[in-house]
Amino acid sequence: LQLSRVLGRGGFCVVNEVKGIKLDSGSAAAKDEAARNKDKELSQYEEAFTRDFVATRSLREGKVARYAIKQLSDACHNDSHLFLKGTIDLALEAKFFAVLE
Protein backbone atom coordinates (compact mmCIF):
# COMPACT_ATOMS: atom_id res chain seq x y z
CA LEU A 1 0.00 0.00 0.00
CA GLN A 2 1.14 3.51 -0.74
CA LEU A 3 -0.11 5.69 2.07
CA SER A 4 -0.65 9.42 1.93
CA ARG A 5 -1.79 12.04 4.42
CA VAL A 6 -3.17 11.32 7.85
CA LEU A 7 -6.95 11.68 7.89
CA GLY A 8 -7.36 11.24 11.61
CA ARG A 9 -6.00 9.95 14.89
CA GLY A 10 -7.75 8.28 17.76
CA GLY A 11 -6.87 6.75 21.08
CA PHE A 12 -5.24 3.72 19.51
CA CYS A 13 -5.12 4.23 15.76
CA VAL A 14 -4.10 6.41 12.84
CA VAL A 15 -6.14 6.62 9.62
CA ASN A 16 -4.31 7.30 6.36
CA GLU A 17 -5.41 7.85 2.78
CA VAL A 18 -4.40 5.05 0.42
CA LYS A 19 -2.96 6.75 -2.65
CA GLY A 20 -2.02 3.55 -4.43
CA ILE A 21 -2.01 -0.22 -4.27
CA LYS A 22 0.84 -2.10 -5.87
CA LEU A 23 0.24 -5.79 -6.39
CA ASP A 24 3.28 -8.03 -6.52
CA SER A 25 4.32 -9.29 -9.94
CA GLY A 26 2.97 -12.75 -9.16
CA SER A 27 -0.57 -11.37 -8.95
CA ALA A 28 -1.01 -11.06 -12.71
CA ALA A 29 0.28 -14.57 -13.25
CA ALA A 30 -1.95 -15.88 -10.46
CA LYS A 31 -4.95 -14.14 -12.08
CA ASP A 32 -4.16 -15.71 -15.46
CA GLU A 33 -3.67 -19.14 -13.93
CA ALA A 34 -6.88 -18.85 -11.94
CA ALA A 35 -8.76 -17.76 -15.08
CA ARG A 36 -7.56 -20.89 -16.92
CA ASN A 37 -8.79 -23.05 -14.04
CA LYS A 38 -11.91 -20.98 -13.35
CA ASP A 39 -14.25 -23.93 -12.90
CA LYS A 40 -12.01 -25.70 -10.41
CA GLU A 41 -10.80 -22.67 -8.50
CA LEU A 42 -13.51 -20.05 -8.68
CA SER A 43 -12.62 -18.49 -5.34
CA GLN A 44 -8.99 -17.96 -6.43
CA TYR A 45 -10.18 -16.37 -9.67
CA GLU A 46 -12.60 -14.11 -7.80
CA GLU A 47 -9.89 -13.08 -5.33
CA ALA A 48 -7.41 -12.28 -8.11
CA PHE A 49 -10.05 -10.31 -10.02
CA THR A 50 -11.11 -8.39 -6.89
CA ARG A 51 -7.52 -7.53 -5.96
CA ASP A 52 -6.88 -6.21 -9.46
CA PHE A 53 -10.18 -4.30 -9.48
CA VAL A 54 -9.41 -2.60 -6.15
CA ALA A 55 -5.80 -1.82 -7.12
CA THR A 56 -6.71 -0.20 -10.44
CA ARG A 57 -9.43 1.95 -8.86
CA SER A 58 -7.65 3.26 -5.78
CA LEU A 59 -8.02 6.85 -7.00
CA ARG A 60 -11.27 8.48 -8.14
CA GLU A 61 -10.78 10.05 -11.56
CA GLY A 62 -7.05 9.52 -11.04
CA LYS A 63 -6.90 12.19 -8.35
CA VAL A 64 -8.83 11.61 -5.11
CA ALA A 65 -8.15 8.67 -2.81
CA ARG A 66 -10.99 6.15 -2.72
CA TYR A 67 -9.73 4.09 0.21
CA ALA A 68 -8.39 4.68 3.68
CA ILE A 69 -6.73 2.35 6.16
CA LYS A 70 -6.87 2.36 9.93
CA GLN A 71 -3.82 1.02 11.74
CA LEU A 72 -2.62 0.79 15.30
CA SER A 73 -0.41 3.77 16.18
CA ASP A 74 3.30 3.51 16.94
CA ALA A 75 2.47 4.11 20.62
CA CYS A 76 0.41 0.90 20.63
CA HIS A 77 3.22 -1.07 19.03
CA ASN A 78 5.58 0.07 21.78
CA ASP A 79 3.28 -0.73 24.73
CA SER A 80 1.85 -4.25 25.15
CA HIS A 81 -1.10 -3.03 27.23
CA LEU A 82 -2.07 -0.39 24.63
CA PHE A 83 -1.51 -2.94 21.86
CA LEU A 84 -4.01 -5.33 23.45
CA LYS A 85 -6.59 -2.60 24.06
CA GLY A 86 -6.15 -1.22 20.54
CA THR A 87 -6.47 -4.66 18.96
CA ILE A 88 -9.67 -5.32 20.88
CA ASP A 89 -10.99 -1.90 19.87
CA LEU A 90 -10.29 -2.59 16.18
CA ALA A 91 -11.89 -6.05 16.40
CA LEU A 92 -15.05 -4.63 17.98
CA GLU A 93 -15.22 -1.90 15.36
CA ALA A 94 -14.81 -4.45 12.56
CA LYS A 95 -17.62 -6.54 14.07
CA PHE A 96 -19.83 -3.45 14.32
CA PHE A 97 -19.27 -2.55 10.65
CA ALA A 98 -19.79 -6.17 9.58
CA VAL A 99 -23.37 -6.17 10.88
CA LEU A 100 -24.38 -2.81 9.33
CA GLU A 101 -26.51 -2.97 6.23
MIKOL-365388 format. One record per residue: x, y, z of N, C-alpha, C, O in turn. Coordinates in steps of 0.2 Angstrom, whole numbers, padded with zeros to 4 digits, always signed. Layout:
<nodes>
XYZXYZXYZXYZ ...
</nodes>
This chain:
<nodes>
+0004-0006+0000+0000+0000+0000+0004+0006+0000+0010+0006+0003 +0002+0011-0004+0006+0018-0004+0001+0022+0000-0004+0024-0002 +0004+0024+0006-0001+0028+0010+0001+0036+0009+0007+0038+0008 -0004+0040+0010-0003+0047+0010-0005+0050+0016-0003+0048+0022 -0008+0056+0016-0009+0060+0022-0013+0057+0027-0017+0052+0026 -0012+0059+0034-0016+0057+0039-0023+0060+0039-0023+0066+0039 -0028+0056+0039-0035+0058+0039-0037+0059+0047-0042+0063+0048 -0035+0056+0051-0037+0056+0058-0033+0052+0063-0029+0047+0061 -0033+0054+0069-0030+0050+0074-0035+0049+0080-0039+0053+0081 -0034+0043+0083-0039+0041+0089-0035+0039+0095-0028+0040+0095 -0038+0036+0099-0034+0034+0105-0029+0028+0104-0024+0028+0107 -0031+0024+0099-0026+0019+0098-0024+0018+0090-0019+0015+0089 -0027+0022+0086-0026+0021+0079-0024+0028+0075-0025+0033+0078 -0022+0027+0069-0020+0032+0064-0024+0030+0058-0023+0024+0056 -0027+0035+0054-0031+0033+0048-0027+0037+0043-0026+0043+0043 -0025+0033+0037-0022+0037+0032-0025+0035+0025-0029+0030+0025 -0025+0040+0021-0027+0039+0014-0023+0034+0011-0017+0033+0012 -0026+0030+0006-0022+0025+0002-0022+0028-0005-0027+0029-0008 -0016+0030-0007-0015+0034-0013-0013+0029-0019-0013+0031-0025 -0011+0023-0017-0010+0018-0022-0009+0011-0019-0008+0010-0013 -0011+0006-0023-0010-0001-0021-0006-0004-0027-0008-0005-0033 +0000-0007-0025+0004-0010-0029+0004-0018-0028+0006-0020-0023 +0001-0022-0033+0001-0029-0032+0008-0032-0034+0011-0029-0038 +0010-0037-0031+0016-0040-0033+0016-0043-0040+0010-0044-0042 +0022-0044-0043+0022-0046-0050+0018-0053-0051+0016-0055-0056 +0018-0057-0045+0015-0064-0046+0007-0063-0046+0004-0068-0048 +0004-0058-0045-0003-0057-0045-0006-0058-0052-0011-0061-0053 -0003-0055-0057-0005-0055-0064-0005-0063-0066-0009-0065-0069 +0001-0066-0064+0001-0073-0066-0004-0077-0063-0007-0082-0065 -0005-0076-0056-0010-0079-0052-0017-0078-0055-0021-0083-0055 -0018-0072-0057-0025-0071-0060-0026-0075-0067-0031-0078-0068 -0020-0075-0071-0021-0079-0077-0022-0086-0076-0026-0089-0079 -0018-0089-0071-0018-0096-0070-0025-0097-0067-0028-0102-0069 -0028-0093-0063-0034-0094-0060-0040-0094-0065-0045-0098-0065 -0039-0089-0070-0044-0089-0075-0044-0095-0080-0049-0097-0082 -0038-0098-0081-0038-0104-0085-0041-0110-0081-0044-0115-0084 -0041-0110-0074-0044-0115-0070-0050-0113-0067-0052-0115-0061 -0054-0108-0070-0060-0105-0067-0065-0110-0064-0067-0109-0058 -0066-0115-0067-0071-0120-0065-0069-0123-0058-0073-0124-0053 -0063-0125-0058-0060-0128-0052-0059-0124-0046-0060-0126-0040 -0056-0118-0048-0054-0113-0042-0057-0107-0043-0054-0101-0044 -0064-0107-0043-0068-0100-0043-0066-0095-0038-0065-0089-0040 -0065-0097-0032-0063-0092-0027-0056-0089-0028-0055-0083-0026 -0051-0093-0031-0045-0090-0032-0046-0085-0038-0043-0079-0038 -0050-0086-0043-0051-0082-0048-0054-0076-0046-0052-0070-0048 -0059-0076-0042-0063-0071-0039-0058-0066-0035-0059-0060-0035 -0054-0069-0031-0049-0065-0027-0045-0061-0031-0043-0056-0030 -0042-0065-0036-0037-0061-0041-0040-0056-0044-0038-0050-0045 -0047-0057-0047-0050-0052-0050-0052-0046-0045-0051-0040-0047 -0054-0047-0039-0056-0042-0034-0049-0038-0033-0050-0032-0032 -0044-0041-0031-0038-0038-0030-0036-0033-0035-0034-0027-0034 -0036-0035-0042-0034-0031-0047-0039-0025-0048-0037-0020-0049 -0046-0027-0047-0051-0021-0047-0050-0016-0042-0050-0010-0044 -0048-0018-0036-0047-0013-0031-0041-0009-0032-0041-0003-0031 -0035-0012-0034-0029-0009-0036-0029-0004-0041-0026+0001-0041 -0033-0006-0047-0034-0001-0052-0038+0005-0051-0039+0009-0055 -0042+0005-0046-0047+0010-0044-0046+0013-0038-0051+0015-0034 -0040+0013-0035-0038+0016-0029-0039+0024-0029-0039+0027-0023 -0039+0027-0035-0040+0034-0035-0046+0036-0039-0047+0033-0045 -0051+0040-0037-0056+0042-0041-0054+0047-0046-0051+0052-0044 -0056+0046-0052-0054+0050-0058-0046+0052-0058-0044+0057-0060 -0043+0047-0055-0035+0048-0055-0032+0053-0050-0026+0054-0051 -0037+0055-0046-0034+0061-0042-0036+0060-0034-0031+0061-0030 -0042+0058-0033-0044+0058-0026-0044+0051-0023-0047+0046-0026 -0041+0050-0017-0041+0043-0014-0048+0040-0013-0052+0044-0010 -0049+0034-0015-0055+0031-0014-0055+0027-0007-0060+0026-0004 -0049+0025-0005-0049+0020+0001-0045+0024+0007-0041+0028+0005 -0046+0021+0013-0042+0023+0018-0040+0017+0022-0044+0012+0022 -0035+0017+0027-0034+0012+0031-0033+0014+0038-0030+0019+0039 -0035+0010+0043-0034+0012+0050-0029+0007+0053-0030+0001+0052 -0024+0009+0056-0019+0005+0059-0018+0007+0066-0019+0013+0068 -0015+0002+0070-0013+0004+0076-0007+0009+0076-0003+0009+0072 -0007+0014+0081-0002+0019+0081+0005+0016+0083+0005+0010+0086 +0010+0020+0082+0017+0018+0085+0016+0017+0092+0020+0012+0095 +0013+0021+0096+0012+0021+0103+0010+0014+0105+0012+0011+0110 +0005+0011+0102+0002+0005+0103+0007-0001+0102+0007-0006+0106 +0011+0000+0097+0016-0005+0095+0022-0006+0100+0025-0011+0101 +0023+0000+0104+0028+0000+0109+0026-0001+0116+0030-0001+0121 +0019-0002+0117+0016-0004+0124+0012-0010+0123+0006-0009+0120 +0013-0015+0126+0009-0021+0126+0002-0020+0128-0003-0023+0125 +0001-0016+0133-0006-0015+0136-0010-0011+0131-0015-0013+0130 -0007-0006+0128-0010-0002+0123-0012-0006+0117-0017-0006+0114 -0007-0010+0115-0008-0015+0109-0014-0019+0110-0018-0020+0105 -0014-0022+0116-0020-0027+0117-0027-0023+0117-0031-0025+0114 -0027-0017+0120-0033-0013+0120-0035-0011+0113-0040-0011+0111 -0030-0008+0110-0031-0006+0103-0033-0012+0098-0037-0011+0094 -0030-0018+0099-0032-0023+0095-0040-0025+0096-0043-0027+0092 -0041-0025+0103-0048-0027+0104-0053-0021+0102-0058-0023+0099 -0051-0015+0102-0055-0009+0099-0056-0010+0092-0062-0009+0089 -0051-0012+0088-0051-0013+0081-0056-0019+0079-0060-0019+0075 -0055-0024+0083-0059-0030+0082-0067-0029+0083-0071-0031+0079 -0068-0025+0088-0075-0023+0090-0078-0019+0084-0084-0019+0082 -0074-0014+0082-0076-0009+0077-0077-0013+0070-0082-0012+0067 -0073-0018+0069-0074-0022+0063-0081-0026+0063-0084-0027+0058 -0082-0029+0069-0088-0033+0070-0094-0028+0070-0099-0030+0066 -0094-0022+0072-0099-0017+0072-0101-0016+0064-0106-0016+0062 -0095-0014+0060-0096-0013+0053-0099-0019+0049-0102-0018+0044 -0097-0025+0051-0099-0031+0048-0107-0032+0048-0109-0035+0044 -0110-0030+0054-0117-0031+0054-0121-0025+0052-0127-0026+0051 -0118-0020+0050-0122-0014+0047-0124-0016+0040-0121-0020+0036 -0130-0014+0038-0133-0015+0031-0132-0008+0027-0134-0008+0021 
</nodes>
